[in-house]
């Protein structure tokens, strides 16, 4: 079904439009096109100024202002623990491979925040478990000894929940 379009006008047919054009169907249909004008330069300048202000404020917020930490900026590193007292643990004998043994004494470097000396049983258990079964050559090699000591420090830090920050080998004799 075709769509019929009707134009209703209060003017007489053939009368002039107030805009100066002829009162025809073409003139009436062309009027909405005139209403679709380009935005004025003033409006474009205002929109550009607002956009620049918003971008500038966002840049300040995320790069320099309070949003820096919230947006995943480099978090502040926790302060390094301060060394406190050293808890000396008596030497124990640890069985090595091939019938040899290791006489091992430890000193636990506690942090300054520790008020009461922790139980040394955890440290002895971790040290025995770590060093048992190694050969004399392995525990005598400086590189392996340092690697075992570093592993022991990591395990002790975890076991004592940050109360121990280092370990010293006070007695280290193999036979």
DAWO-V247282 format. One record per residue. N is the residue number from 1. RES is the residue in one small letter. PSI is psi as a letter, one per 30 degrees, with the letter a starting at -180 (NA if undefined). Layout:
n=<N & N>
res=<RES & RES>
psi=<PSI & PSI>
This chain:
n=<1 & 2 & 3 & 4 & 5 & 6 & 7 & 8 & 9 & 10 & 11 & 12 & 13 & 14 & 15 & 16 & 17 & 18 & 19 & 20 & 21 & 22 & 23 & 24 & 25 & 26 & 27 & 28 & 29 & 30 & 31 & 32 & 33 & 34 & 35 & 36 & 37 & 38 & 39 & 40 & 41 & 42 & 43 & 44 & 45 & 46 & 47 & 48 & 49 & 50 & 51 & 52 & 53 & 54 & 55 & 56 & 57 & 58 & 59 & 60 & 61 & 62 & 63 & 64 & 65 & 66 & 67 & 68 & 69 & 70 & 71 & 72 & 73 & 74 & 75 & 76 & 77 & 78 & 79 & 80 & 81 & 82 & 83 & 84 & 85 & 86 & 87 & 88 & 89 & 90 & 91 & 92 & 93 & 94 & 95 & 96 & 97 & 98 & 99 & 100 & 101 & 102 & 103 & 104 & 105 & 106 & 107 & 108 & 109 & 110 & 111 & 112 & 113 & 114 & 115 & 116 & 117 & 118 & 119 & 120 & 121 & 122 & 123 & 124 & 125 & 126 & 127 & 128 & 129 & 130 & 131 & 132 & 133 & 134 & 135 & 136 & 137 & 138 & 139 & 140 & 141 & 142 & 143 & 144 & 145 & 146 & 147 & 148 & 149 & 150 & 151 & 152 & 153 & 154 & 155 & 156 & 157 & 158 & 159 & 160 & 161 & 162 & 163 & 164 & 165 & 166 & 167 & 168 & 169 & 170 & 171 & 172 & 173 & 174 & 175>
res=<x & x & x & x & x & x & x & x & x & x & x & x & x & x & x & x & x & x & x & x & x & x & x & x & x & x & x & x & x & x & x & x & x & x & x & x & x & x & x & x & x & x & x & x & x & x & x & x & x & x & x & x & x & x & x & x & x & x & x & x & x & x & x & x & x & x & x & x & x & x & x & x & x & x & x & x & x & x & x & x & x & x & x & x & x & x & x & x & x & x & x & x & x & x & x & x & x & x & x & x & x & x & x & x & x & x & x & x & x & x & x & x & x & x & x & x & x & x & x & x & x & x & x & x & x & x & x & x & x & x & x & x & x & x & x & x & x & x & x & x & x & x & x & x & x & x & x & x & x & x & x & x & x & x & x & x & x & x & x & x & x & x & x & x & x & x & x & x & x & x & x & x & x & x & x>
psi=<k & k & k & k & k & k & k & k & k & f & l & l & k & f & l & k & l & f & f & f & l & k & i & l & e & e & e & e & f & f & e & f & e & e & f & i & l & k & k & l & e & e & e & e & e & e & e & e & e & e & e & e & e & e & e & e & e & e & e & e & e & f & e & f & a & f & f & e & e & f & g & g & l & j & k & k & k & k & k & k & k & k & k & b & l & k & j & k & k & k & k & l & k & k & k & l & l & h & g & l & l & k & j & k & k & l & k & j & j & l & l & f & f & k & e & k & k & l & k & f & e & e & e & e & e & e & e & e & e & e & f & k & f & l & l & e & e & e & f & f & k & e & e & e & e & e & e & e & e & e & e & e & e & e & e & e & e & e & e & g & h & f & f & k & f & l & k & k & j & f & k & j & k & l & NA>
